[in-house]
């Protein structure tokens, strides 16, 4: 908990994921395709003994009818959605995308990883808001 009594959600897992992303960026450099980083993260997660699902399909229901599918890049340990980007910046649209993934998957926390620049940028998203 922080000084205001807030529980930090999945901090250890989020930092472990960010560490894996930094290892990938240090090895591959910046500016490649998103899919390249996603696949490299899968290799690093295996090396770190983290379980993950890649491109798992989550159906979206409306009034009992299947209306769409959401496919997050990765779900780690069944608890964290990971979205890989190579964008100029992490935007509100990216945050909204991850919030939707959290609602659909039932995960409480997500992380957006941006590999566009020499220094990794990332944002932790919690279903109740951004930490």
Phi and psi in degrees as GROMACS dihedral restraints (atoms count N, CA, C in turn):
[ dihedral_restraints ]
;  ai    aj    ak    al  type     phi  dphi    fc
    3     4     5     6     1   -92.1    20    10
    4     5     6     7     1  -177.3    20    10
    6     7     8     9     1   -62.2    20    10
    7     8     9    10     1   -23.3    20    10
    9    10    11    12     1   -92.5    20    10
   10    11    12    13     1     5.7    20    10
   12    13    14    15     1    84.0    20    10
   13    14    15    16     1    11.0    20    10
   15    16    17    18     1   -83.9    20    10
   16    17    18    19     1   137.7    20    10
   18    19    20    21     1   -83.9    20    10
   19    20    21    22     1   123.9    20    10
   21    22    23    24     1   -78.9    20    10
   22    23    24    25     1   124.4    20    10
   24    25    26    27     1   -86.0    20    10
   25    26    27    28     1   120.3    20    10
   27    28    29    30     1    52.9    20    10
   28    29    30    31     1    36.2    20    10
   30    31    32    33     1   -56.2    20    10
   31    32    33    34     1   -46.7    20    10
   33    34    35    36     1   -60.8    20    10
   34    35    36    37     1   -44.1    20    10
   36    37    38    39     1   -66.0    20    10
   37    38    39    40     1   -43.1    20    10
   39    40    41    42     1   -61.7    20    10
   40    41    42    43     1   -43.5    20    10
   42    43    44    45     1   -66.9    20    10
   43    44    45    46     1   -34.4    20    10
   45    46    47    48     1   -66.5    20    10
   46    47    48    49     1   -41.5    20    10
   48    49    50    51     1   -63.5    20    10
   49    50    51    52     1   -45.7    20    10
   51    52    53    54     1   -61.4    20    10
   52    53    54    55     1   -38.7    20    10
   54    55    56    57     1   -62.7    20    10
   55    56    57    58     1   -40.5    20    10
   57    58    59    60     1   -62.4    20    10
   58    59    60    61     1   -42.0    20    10
   60    61    62    63     1   -63.3    20    10
   61    62    63    64     1   -40.0    20    10
   63    64    65    66     1   -64.7    20    10
   64    65    66    67     1   -39.7    20    10
   66    67    68    69     1   -61.9    20    10
   67    68    69    70     1   -41.8    20    10
   69    70    71    72     1   -63.9    20    10
   70    71    72    73     1   -47.2    20    10
   72    73    74    75     1   -62.8    20    10
   73    74    75    76     1   -41.3    20    10
   75    76    77    78     1   -62.2    20    10
   76    77    78    79     1   -34.1    20    10
   78    79    80    81     1   -81.3    20    10
   79    80    81    82     1   -44.4    20    10
   81    82    83    84     1   -94.6    20    10
   82    83    84    85     1   -22.1    20    10
   84    85    86    87     1    83.1    20    10
   85    86    87    88     1  -179.3    20    10
   87    88    89    90     1  -102.4    20    10
   88    89    90    91     1   164.0    20    10
   90    91    92    93     1    88.7    20    10
   91    92    93    94     1     6.9    20    10
   93    94    95    96     1   -81.5    20    10
   94    95    96    97     1  -176.8    20    10
   96    97    98    99     1   -72.6    20    10
   97    98    99   100     1   151.8    20    10
   99   100   101   102     1   -55.4    20    10
  100   101   102   103     1   -44.0    20    10
  102   103   104   105     1   -60.3    20    10
  103   104   105   106     1   -35.2    20    10
  105   106   107   108     1   -61.1    20    10
  106   107   108   109     1   -46.4    20    10
  108   109   110   111     1   -68.2    20    10
  109   110   111   112     1   -38.1    20    10
  111   112   113   114     1   -59.8    20    10
  112   113   114   115     1   -47.0    20    10
  114   115   116   117     1   -65.8    20    10
  115   116   117   118     1   -39.3    20    10
  117   118   119   120     1   -65.9    20    10
  118   119   120   121     1   -37.3    20    10
  120   121   122   123     1   -61.4    20    10
  121   122   123   124     1   -39.5    20    10
  123   124   125   126     1   -59.2    20    10
  124   125   126   127     1   -42.1    20    10
  126   127   128   129     1   -62.7    20    10
  127   128   129   130     1   -45.4    20    10
  129   130   131   132     1   -67.6    20    10
  130   131   132   133     1   -39.2    20    10
  132   133   134   135     1   -60.9    20    10
  133   134   135   136     1   -41.1    20    10
  135   136   137   138     1   -60.4    20    10
  136   137   138   139     1   -44.9    20    10
  138   139   140   141     1   -61.8    20    10
  139   140   141   142     1   -30.6    20    10
  141   142   143   144     1   -94.3    20    10
  142   143   144   145     1     8.0    20    10
  144   145   146   147     1    58.4    20    10
  145   146   147   148     1    36.7    20    10
  147   148   149   150     1   -98.0    20    10
  148   149   150   151     1   131.4    20    10
  150   151   152   153     1   -81.9    20    10
  151   152   153   154     1   149.1    20    10
  153   154   155   156     1  -157.1    20    10
  154   155   156   157     1   155.9    20    10
  156   157   158   159     1  -115.7    20    10
  157   158   159   160     1   136.3    20    10
  159   160   161   162     1  -111.3    20    10
  160   161   162   163     1   124.3    20    10
  162   163   164   165     1    56.1    20    10
  163   164   165   166     1    38.1    20    10
  165   166   167   168     1   -69.8    20    10
  166   167   168   169     1   136.4    20    10
  168   169   170   171     1   -90.0    20    10
  169   170   171   172     1   125.0    20    10
  171   172   173   174     1  -113.1    20    10
  172   173   174   175     1   117.3    20    10
  174   175   176   177     1   -72.8    20    10
  175   176   177   178     1   146.5    20    10
  177   178   179   180     1  -108.3    20    10
  178   179   180   181     1   125.7    20    10
  180   181   182   183     1  -107.8    20    10
  181   182   183   184     1   143.2    20    10
  183   184   185   186     1  -133.6    20    10
  184   185   186   187     1   115.9    20    10
  186   187   188   189     1    49.8    20    10
  187   188   189   190     1    44.5    20    10
  189   190   191   192     1    80.7    20    10
  190   191   192   193     1     2.8    20    10
  192   193   194   195     1  -111.9    20    10
  193   194   195   196     1   137.4    20    10
  195   196   197   198     1   -73.2    20    10
  196   197   198   199     1   118.7    20    10
  198   199   200   201     1  -115.5    20    10
  199   200   201   202     1   -15.8    20    10
  201   202   203   204     1  -170.9    20    10
  202   203   204   205     1   176.0    20    10
  204   205   206   207     1  -130.6    20    10
  205   206   207   208     1   139.4    20    10
  207   208   209   210     1  -109.0    20    10
  208   209   210   211     1   136.8    20    10
  210   211   212   213     1  -132.1    20    10
  211   212   213   214     1    88.8    20    10
  213   214   215   216     1   -66.7    20    10
  214   215   216   217     1   154.0    20    10
  216   217   218   219     1   -57.5    20    10
  217   218   219   220     1   -54.7    20    10
  219   220   221   222     1  -144.9    20    10
  220   221   222   223     1   148.0    20    10
  222   223   224   225     1  -124.9    20    10
  223   224   225   226     1   120.6    20    10
  225   226   227   228     1  -103.8    20    10
  226   227   228   229     1   131.0    20    10
  228   229   230   231     1    56.2    20    10
  229   230   231   232     1    19.1    20    10
  231   232   233   234     1    67.6    20    10
  232   233   234   235     1    11.2    20    10
  234   235   236   237     1  -126.8    20    10
  235   236   237   238     1   -18.3    20    10
  237   238   239   240     1  -134.7    20    10
  238   239   240   241     1   127.6    20    10
  240   241   242   243     1   -85.9    20    10
  241   242   243   244     1   132.8    20    10
  243   244   245   246     1  -118.1    20    10
  244   245   246   247     1   124.1    20    10
  246   247   248   249     1  -115.3    20    10
  247   248   249   250     1   125.0    20    10
  249   250   251   252     1   -98.5    20    10
  250   251   252   253     1   130.5    20    10
  252   253   254   255     1  -131.2    20    10
  253   254   255   256     1   154.7    20    10
  255   256   257   258     1  -131.9    20    10
  256   257   258   259     1    71.1    20    10
  258   259   260   261     1  -117.5    20    10
  259   260   261   262     1   162.5    20    10
  261   262   263   264     1   -59.9    20    10
  262   263   264   265     1   -36.9    20    10
  264   265   266   267     1  -156.8    20    10
  265   266   267   268     1   159.2    20    10
  267   268   269   270     1   -78.2    20    10
  268   269   270   271     1   124.1    20    10
  270   271   272   273     1  -109.4    20    10
  271   272   273   274     1   170.6    20    10
  273   274   275   276     1   -60.4    20    10
  274   275   276   277     1   -32.5    20    10
  276   277   278   279     1   -63.2    20    10
  277   278   279   280     1   -41.2    20    10
  279   280   281   282     1   -64.2    20    10
  280   281   282   283     1   -42.5    20    10
  282   283   284   285     1   -61.2    20    10
  283   284   285   286     1   -45.2    20    10
  285   286   287   288     1   -60.7    20    10
  286   287   288   289     1   -40.2    20    10
  288   289   290   291     1   -59.1    20    10
  289   290   291   292     1   -46.8    20    10
  291   292   293   294     1   -68.3    20    10
  292   293   294   295     1   -38.2    20    10
  294   295   296   297     1   -59.6    20    10
  295   296   297   298     1   -40.7    20    10
  297   298   299   300     1   -63.6    20    10
  298   299   300   301     1   -42.1    20    10
  300   301   302   303     1   -60.6    20    10
  301   302   303   304     1   -39.7    20    10
  303   304   305   306     1   -63.6    20    10
  304   305   306   307     1   -44.6    20    10
  306   307   308   309     1   -60.7    20    10
  307   308   309   310     1   -42.4    20    10
  309   310   311   312     1   -73.9    20    10
  310   311   312   313     1   -40.2    20    10
  312   313   314   315     1   -82.2    20    10
  313   314   315   316     1   -23.7    20    10
  315   316   317   318     1    86.2    20    10
  316   317   318   319     1     0.9    20    10
  318   319   320   321     1   -74.1    20    10
  319   320   321   322     1   151.7    20    10
  321   322   323   324     1   -94.2    20    10
  322   323   324   325     1   -21.7    20    10
  324   325   326   327     1  -133.6    20    10
  325   326   327   328     1   146.5    20    10
  327   328   329   330     1  -136.3    20    10
  328   329   330   331     1   162.4    20    10
  330   331   332   333     1  -140.0    20    10
  331   332   333   334     1   131.2    20    10
  333   334   335   336     1  -100.6    20    10
  334   335   336   337     1   125.3    20    10
  336   337   338   339     1  -112.5    20    10
  337   338   339   340     1   124.0    20    10
  339   340   341   342     1  -113.4    20    10
  340   341   342   343     1   116.9    20    10
  342   343   344   345     1  -101.4    20    10
  343   344   345   346     1    15.0    20    10
  345   346   347   348     1   -68.7    20    10
  346   347   348   349     1   -34.0    20    10
  348   349   350   351     1  -111.3    20    10
  349   350   351   352     1   165.8    20    10
  351   352   353   354     1   -58.5    20    10
  352   353   354   355     1   -28.3    20    10
  354   355   356   357     1  -106.8    20    10
  355   356   357   358     1   127.3    20    10
  357   358   359   360     1   -59.4    20    10
  358   359   360   361     1   133.2    20    10
  360   361   362   363     1  -114.1    20    10
  361   362   363   364     1   143.3    20    10
  363   364   365   366     1  -152.2    20    10
  364   365   366   367     1   156.6    20    10
  366   367   368   369     1  -140.2    20    10
  367   368   369   370     1   131.4    20    10
  369   370   371   372     1   -89.6    20    10
  370   371   372   373     1   132.9    20    10
  372   373   374   375     1  -120.5    20    10
  373   374   375   376     1   130.5    20    10
  375   376   377   378     1  -116.3    20    10
  376   377   378   379     1   140.3    20    10
  378   379   380   381     1   -52.1    20    10
  379   380   381   382     1   -32.1    20    10
  381   382   383   384     1   -85.4    20    10
  382   383   384   385     1    -0.3    20    10
  384   385   386   387     1   148.0    20    10
  385   386   387   388     1  -173.4    20    10
  387   388   389   390     1   -98.9    20    10
  388   389   390   391     1   129.9    20    10
